[in-house]
């Protein structure tokens, strides 16, 4: 192109079925790299050989790449997308990148999303090389989704990318497996503030004002379950000396009674906008407090050495595994699910039990109450029996602050009093209905 087309001209010509919001300002800051290729052919050849890709699939992929490269405007815009995507995760950019298909591609538009992700691999690795990150940390990262994607393409001709945002973490080499868990930068945005006592180092989380909770301390309406008579709205009363608000019990619920703290005794430890590392849990053995502690220690060391500009305050995650209701069903001394969740500062979310239904029963929409038969594992049977009482599970989130990593294994946040209050509070909204 003789001149760089403006954003609207580009998108009109490319005719995407979807583009994320907020790209125009980024496009206006983009400086073209003038590379004549989208994906280096030597990288492509190595990939073909490694996975023994048959000739017809090789030709199809090369044809799709060449169709992009020969369309000047699409090629230009695709290189812009690659540059943005490669650095998005470390910038904690919330742009919703997902599958997109340009209408200007005549033959192989169905390949575009996969080729766009594939084009991110080499520049992402080059960025890590410039940071002196050892190759062992990232050379296998893209292959986790890539292996399945290529198998699907070869066997079924299916180029669709499943869960594009999750796959993007791997193609852009933004997520790292450190011992047992994956880690990736994450911007904290939930409506509460954590404080640490200046002398005792105790940590407390206070929920912000204006949210509605059931009497069990879960968000009113989660799982479409409401508590019209027992619900309460969170408050935050602050003056020069103190803050009075609703404490989040680290067993994963918000307390009805407010708690007051003196500002001279407590310092903010985590606030909205702070940077954390999101922790993701791959399947397999080793889900223990010991491996959690080791993985978090490795993550802080890794990011401190290779991404020193990121002011990491700790860790965040969301999972069905953190639902403290599971402690009502499982052996609290032997269950790794319970032992691990006791190391976290757990808190409620608006996500219901869809994740648990999928992970435990294999179907996000299954109703264990109406279809109680066929369950084989002890967890399936216990969860189904619990739900038959009218109770429901929740997806909870957790925080671990970096200063507390060394205390993992000895419950850094949860006390016996917290557990006792949990047992008194859990499912209280149901007792009000039945009692």
Residue pairs with C-beta under 8 A, 6 or more apart in sequence:
1 72
1 73
1 76
4 32
4 76
5 13
5 73
5 76
7 23
7 24
7 27
7 28
8 24
9 73
10 27
10 73
10 76
10 77
11 19
11 77
13 73
13 74
13 104
14 73
14 74
14 77
14 102
14 103
14 104
15 102
15 103
15 104
16 100
16 101
16 102
16 103
17 100
17 101
17 103
18 98
18 99
18 100
18 101
19 100
20 95
20 96
20 97
20 98
21 95
21 96
22 95
23 84
23 95
26 80
26 84
27 80
30 80
30 83
30 84
32 76
32 79
32 80
33 79
33 83
35 79
36 69
37 69
38 65
38 68
38 69
38 75
38 78
38 79
38 82
38 115
38 119
39 65
39 115
39 118
39 119
39 122
40 122
43 121
43 122
44 61
44 62
44 65
47 53
47 146
47 150
48 58
51 147
51 150
53 61
53 150
53 154
54 154
57 150
57 153
57 154
60 108
60 111
61 111
61 115
61 153
63 107
63 108
64 105
64 107
64 108
64 111
64 112
64 115
65 115
67 105
67 106
67 107
67 108
68 74
68 75
68 78
68 105
68 112
68 115
69 75
71 104
71 105
73 104
74 102
74 104
74 105
78 116
78 119
81 116
82 116
82 119
82 120
82 123
83 123
84 93
84 95
85 97
85 116
85 120
85 168
85 172
86 120
86 123
86 124
86 127
86 172
87 93
87 127
88 95
88 97
88 168
88 172
88 174
89 168
89 169
89 172
89 174
89 175
89 184
89 185
90 174
90 185
90 307
90 310
92 185
92 186
92 187
92 275
94 187
96 165
97 164
97 165
97 168
98 164
98 165
99 113
99 160
99 161
99 164
100 112
100 113
100 116
101 109
101 110
101 112
101 113
102 109
102 112
103 109
105 112
110 159
110 160
111 159
113 159
113 160
113 161
113 164
114 149
114 153
114 159
114 161
117 161
117 164
117 167
117 168
117 171
118 146
118 171
120 168
120 171
120 172
121 142
121 171
121 172
121 173
124 138
124 171
124 172
124 173
124 174
125 138
125 139
125 173
127 173
128 137
128 138
128 173
128 306
129 135
131 306
131 307
132 306
133 306
137 176
137 302
138 173
138 176
141 170
141 173
141 175
141 176
141 177
142 170
142 171
142 173
144 170
145 166
145 167
145 170
145 171
146 170
146 171
149 161
149 167
152 158
153 159
161 167
168 174
169 175
169 184
174 184
174 185
175 182
175 183
175 184
175 280
176 182
176 183
176 184
176 299
176 302
177 282
178 295
178 298
178 299
178 302
179 291
179 294
179 295
179 298
180 282
180 286
180 287
180 291
180 292
180 294
180 295
181 279
181 280
181 281
181 282
181 291
181 292
181 295
181 296
181 299
182 279
182 280
182 281
182 282
183 277
183 278
183 279
183 280
183 295
183 299
183 302
183 303
183 315
184 277
184 278
184 280
185 275
185 276
185 277
185 278
185 303
185 307
185 310
185 312
186 275
186 276
186 277
186 278
186 316
187 273
187 274
187 275
187 276
188 270
188 271
188 272
188 273
188 274
188 275
188 276
188 313
188 316
189 272
189 273
190 272
190 347
190 349
190 397
191 207
191 208
191 211
191 272
192 205
192 206
192 207
192 208
192 248
192 347
193 205
193 206
193 208
193 268
193 270
193 271
193 272
194 203
194 204
194 205
194 206
194 268
194 269
194 270
194 271
194 345
194 399
194 401
195 203
195 204
195 205
195 206
195 261
195 266
195 267
195 268
195 269
196 202
196 203
196 266
196 267
196 269
196 401
196 403
197 203
197 204
197 265
197 266
198 265
198 266
198 267
199 265
201 403
203 269
203 345
203 401
203 404
203 412
203 413
204 247
204 259
204 261
204 266
205 247
205 248
205 250
205 270
205 345
205 347
205 399
206 236
206 243
206 245
206 246
206 247
206 248
206 259
206 261
207 234
207 236
207 245
207 246
207 247
207 248
207 254
208 234
208 236
208 245
209 233
209 234
209 235
209 236
209 245
210 233
210 234
211 219
211 233
211 234
211 254
212 219
212 220
212 221
212 231
212 232
212 233
212 234
213 219
213 220
213 231
213 232
213 233
213 234
213 246
213 254
213 256
213 348
214 220
214 225
214 226
214 227
214 230
214 231
214 429
215 227
215 230
215 231
215 232
215 256
215 425
215 428
215 429
215 432
216 227
216 253
216 425
216 426
216 427
216 428
216 429
216 430
217 249
217 252
217 253
217 254
217 255
217 256
217 348
217 425
218 253
218 254
218 348
218 394
219 348
219 349
219 350
220 226
220 227
220 231
221 350
222 348
222 349
222 350
222 351
222 352
222 392
222 394
223 352
223 353
223 392
223 394
224 352
225 392
225 429
227 429
227 432
229 432
230 428
230 429
230 432
232 256
234 245
234 246
234 254
235 244
235 245
235 246
235 258
236 243
236 244
236 245
237 243
237 244
237 245
237 258
238 244
240 263
241 262
241 263
241 264
242 260
242 261
242 262
242 263
243 260
243 261
243 263
244 258
244 259
244 260
244 261
245 258
245 259
246 254
246 255
246 256
246 257
246 258
246 259
247 254
247 255
247 258
247 259
248 254
248 255
248 345
248 347
248 348
249 255
249 418
249 421
249 422
249 425
250 344
250 345
250 346
250 347
250 413
250 414
250 418
251 324
251 346
251 414
251 418
251 419
251 421
251 422
252 322
252 323
252 324
252 346
252 347
252 348
252 394
252 396
252 422
253 324
253 348
253 422
253 425
253 426
254 347
254 348
255 421
255 425
269 313
269 401
269 403
270 276
270 313
270 314
270 399
270 401
274 311
274 313
275 310
275 311
275 312
275 313
276 312
276 313
276 314
276 315
276 316
276 399
277 299
277 303
277 312
277 314
277 315
277 316
278 315
278 316
278 317
279 295
279 296
279 315
279 316
279 317
280 317
281 287
281 317
281 319
281 321
287 321
287 336
287 337
287 340
288 336
288 339
288 340
289 339
289 340
289 342
289 343
289 408
289 409
290 409
292 340
292 343
292 408
293 343
293 405
293 406
293 408
293 409
296 315
296 400
296 402
296 405
296 408
297 405
299 315
300 312
300 402
300 405
303 310
303 312
304 312
312 402
313 401
313 402
314 399
314 400
314 401
314 402
314 403
314 404
315 398
315 399
315 400
315 402
316 397
316 398
316 399
317 397
317 398
318 349
318 351
318 395
318 396
318 397
318 398
319 355
319 395
319 396
319 398
320 353
320 355
320 356
320 359
320 360
320 393
320 395
321 337
321 340
321 341
322 341
322 344
322 346
322 395
322 396
322 397
322 398
323 341
323 353
323 356
323 393
323 394
323 395
323 396
324 341
324 346
324 396
324 422
324 426
325 386
325 391
325 393
325 394
325 426
326 335
326 337
326 338
326 341
326 393
327 335
327 338
327 341
328 386
328 426
329 379
329 382
329 383
329 386
330 337
330 338
330 379
330 382
331 338
332 338
341 398
342 411
342 414
343 400
343 408
343 409
343 411
343 412
344 398
344 399
344 400
344 413
345 398
345 399
345 400
345 401
345 412
345 413
345 414
346 396
346 397
346 398
347 396
347 397
347 398
347 399
348 394
348 396
348 397
349 394
349 395
349 396
349 397
351 394
351 395
352 392
352 393
352 394
352 395
353 392
353 393
353 394
353 395
354 364
354 365
354 395
355 364
355 395
356 383
356 393
356 395
357 363
357 364
357 365
357 366
357 368
358 364
360 377
360 379
360 380
360 383
361 368
361 375
361 380
361 383
368 375
368 380
368 383
368 384
368 387
368 388
369 384
369 387
369 388
372 384
372 388
375 381
375 384
383 393
386 393
387 393
389 430
390 430
390 434
391 427
391 430
400 408
400 412
404 412
404 413
